[in-house]
Amino acid sequence: MRVVRLVAGGLTNRQVANRLFLSRHTVDAHLRNVFAELGVSSRVELARLTAVHLAETGMPGTDVTEGTPVGGS
């Protein structure tokens, strides 16, 4: 979910990898799996689904500049 939130927030795979101390290839693999599981084919679709999910569950998003929760209670 951390990879998805950061990608949905607009970070590149390389930026996500650096932020989470992962290899870029690990981020690529996670995204391929998530795309297949959710049936999406673009980062834009993933971002939309993530926003809907966060809104429906009331979970705060992530400020990609600081990596801290945004919104919520």
C-alpha positions as CSV (number, residue, x, y, z in Angstrom):
1,M,0.0,0.0,0.0
2,R,2.9,2.4,0.6
3,V,4.1,1.9,-2.9
4,V,0.6,2.5,-4.3
5,R,0.1,5.7,-2.2
6,L,3.4,7.2,-3.3
7,V,2.8,6.3,-7.0
8,A,-0.8,7.7,-6.8
9,G,0.7,10.8,-5.2
10,G,2.8,11.4,-8.4
11,L,6.2,10.0,-7.5
12,T,8.2,8.1,-10.1
13,N,9.2,4.4,-9.5
14,R,12.7,5.6,-8.9
15,Q,11.6,8.2,-6.3
16,V,9.4,5.6,-4.6
17,A,12.3,3.2,-4.5
18,N,14.6,5.8,-2.9
19,R,11.9,6.9,-0.4
20,L,11.2,3.3,0.7
21,F,14.8,2.0,0.4
22,L,13.8,-0.5,-2.2
23,S,15.3,-1.3,-5.6
24,R,13.5,0.2,-8.6
25,H,12.9,-3.3,-9.9
26,T,11.1,-4.2,-6.6
27,V,8.8,-1.2,-7.1
28,D,8.2,-2.2,-10.7
29,A,7.2,-5.8,-9.6
30,H,4.8,-4.5,-6.9
31,L,3.1,-2.2,-9.4
32,R,2.8,-5.0,-12.0
33,N,1.1,-7.2,-9.4
34,V,-1.2,-4.3,-8.2
35,F,-2.2,-3.4,-11.8
36,A,-3.0,-7.1,-12.5
37,E,-5.0,-7.6,-9.3
38,L,-7.0,-4.4,-9.7
39,G,-7.4,-4.7,-13.4
40,V,-5.9,-1.2,-14.2
41,S,-3.5,-0.4,-16.9
42,S,-2.3,3.1,-16.0
43,R,-1.0,5.1,-13.1
44,V,-3.9,7.5,-13.5
45,E,-6.4,4.7,-13.0
46,L,-4.4,3.5,-10.0
47,A,-4.4,7.1,-8.5
48,R,-8.2,7.4,-9.1
49,L,-8.9,4.0,-7.4
50,T,-6.6,4.9,-4.5
51,A,-8.3,8.3,-4.0
52,V,-11.8,6.6,-4.0
53,H,-10.6,3.9,-1.6
54,L,-9.1,6.4,0.9
55,A,-12.2,8.5,0.8
56,E,-14.5,5.5,1.4
57,T,-12.4,4.1,4.2
58,G,-11.7,7.5,5.8
59,M,-8.0,6.7,5.8
60,P,-5.7,9.7,5.5
61,G,-3.6,10.1,2.4
62,T,0.1,10.6,2.4
63,D,1.8,13.9,1.8
64,V,4.4,12.7,-0.7
65,T,6.7,15.7,0.0
66,E,6.9,14.8,3.7
67,G,5.7,11.2,3.9
68,T,3.3,12.1,6.6
69,P,-0.5,11.4,6.9
70,V,-2.7,14.1,5.6
71,G,-6.3,14.7,6.7
72,G,-8.3,12.3,8.8
73,S,-9.1,12.9,12.4
